[in-house]
Amino acid sequence: MWSRVYSKLSNTCGRRLNSTFRASEIVIDHTNNPKTMPVLDETLIFGKKTTDHLFWVDWDAKKGWHTPQIAPYQPLVLDPTSSCFHYGTECFEGMKAYKTAHDKVLLFRPEMNVRRLKKSAAALALPDFDGEEFLQCLRKFVDIERKWVPNKKGYSMYIRPTMIGTHQQLGVTKPAKAKLFIVNALVGPYFPTGFKPVALYCDEARVRAWPGGVGDKKVGGNYGPGIAYTDEITKLGYQQLLWLVNGNVTEVGTMNFFVLWKTKEGETELITAPLDSTILEGVTRDSILTLTKEWGEFKVSERTFSIHELVEAVDQGRVIEAFGAGTACIVCPVKKIHFKGKDYDIPMKLGNSGLLTKRLLDHILSIQYGEIHHPWSYQVDY
Ligand SMILES: *Cc1c(COP(=O)(O)O)cnc(C)c1O
């Protein structure tokens, strides 16, 4: 009795802030109107077909986290002065759920996405939460949506956790209200008919991220300007931008970037830019570094390299292959780099990719679809 009175009192005094939401408290409202599963073929458009349910949990500065909800997929109703619409208080994650040949649903290293979401939220002064509780919410949500995880290799259910500031005030201040939600959408193989290598355009005048900025966080504001830049270069026949910072190669489009080359000393080296404020710490990037280090067949380096070193290596025939890396495609072969009025052709041993690119794709796919048992697989099923 007294404890109830006390807890009521302290709630109204705002002292008992809920510092996290809890997976055990999720309120679930199943849909009565399930959507139909689309045909799983190359007509499926990336992330267009959303699933039956939506997960969300609200936060405000007085109460802290509210009760998490899973309900039929629905529009969000937000005040037009919500800070996400005006000051870019939005961050997100991208991950996938895969079905194995034995009908198990797997996630791939989800704890890394959870950690990254917490970091992105902190960069925007959005509230923190318990990572393990969020992972358990995600697991419950994916379990409820398991019929949407396609049982066809290469296809998966894309998961988009998102956090927004919903503070209703036009002042530029720390959001006093926020919403964390998750939507799921069906995705097919990025390359349904085999690899489609991309041509890159490199222009020192266009910048994605800068030292001391938030290029290492998945915040929405990093991506809008890139869309307009990319639109311009697609008209010139290129697909992605190769981003530089002070002449150093950083990322490609919205992927991390790798080059396999022979150094001037004749050593074979797989190289990618080191993690700093200009590089997004990709789960795929980390997986590629870990796997290739385990293989131990060539030197694996995270170090700074310049566009001049790269084009010089192409000219001297030292580049073996190059590729982008990210959850959507896993790896994406690069066939060409445009720099200062000149196209540099990147070799592709297999015609549409290099040997390492193909090997990494096959290996990571077989972990994701449970063909290889690996500690990176996280089983959703209870
Ligand atoms: C998401 C993203 C990546 C890839 O990260 P993954 O975790 O491998 O999907 C790389 N670069 C940028 C800029 C990104 O937004």
The ligand as a MOL file (V3000), in Angstrom:
LIG
                    3D

  0  0  0     0  0            999 V3000
M  V30 BEGIN CTAB
M  V30 COUNTS 15 15 0 0 0
M  V30 BEGIN ATOM
M  V30 1 C 24.4110 1.5750 -43.6610 0
M  V30 2 C 25.6500 2.1020 -44.2860 0
M  V30 3 C 26.7440 1.2800 -44.5920 0
M  V30 4 C 26.7060 -0.2190 -44.4550 0
M  V30 5 O 26.4470 -0.6750 -43.1720 0
M  V30 6 P 25.9580 -2.1790 -42.9660 0
M  V30 7 O 25.7990 -2.3010 -41.5050 0
M  V30 8 O 27.0090 -3.0600 -43.5190 0
M  V30 9 O 24.6670 -2.3180 -43.7180 0
M  V30 10 C 27.9040 1.8700 -45.0880 0
M  V30 11 N 27.9650 3.1970 -45.3070 0
M  V30 12 C 26.9410 4.0240 -45.0410 0
M  V30 13 C 27.1040 5.4680 -45.2970 0
M  V30 14 C 25.7440 3.4940 -44.5320 0
M  V30 15 O 24.7200 4.3030 -44.2860 0
M  V30 END ATOM
M  V30 BEGIN BOND
M  V30 1 1 1 2
M  V30 2 1 2 3
M  V30 3 2 2 14
M  V30 4 1 3 4
M  V30 5 2 3 10
M  V30 6 1 4 5
M  V30 7 1 5 6
M  V30 8 2 6 7
M  V30 9 1 6 8
M  V30 10 1 6 9
M  V30 11 1 10 11
M  V30 12 2 11 12
M  V30 13 1 12 13
M  V30 14 1 12 14
M  V30 15 1 14 15
M  V30 END BOND
M  V30 END CTAB
M  END
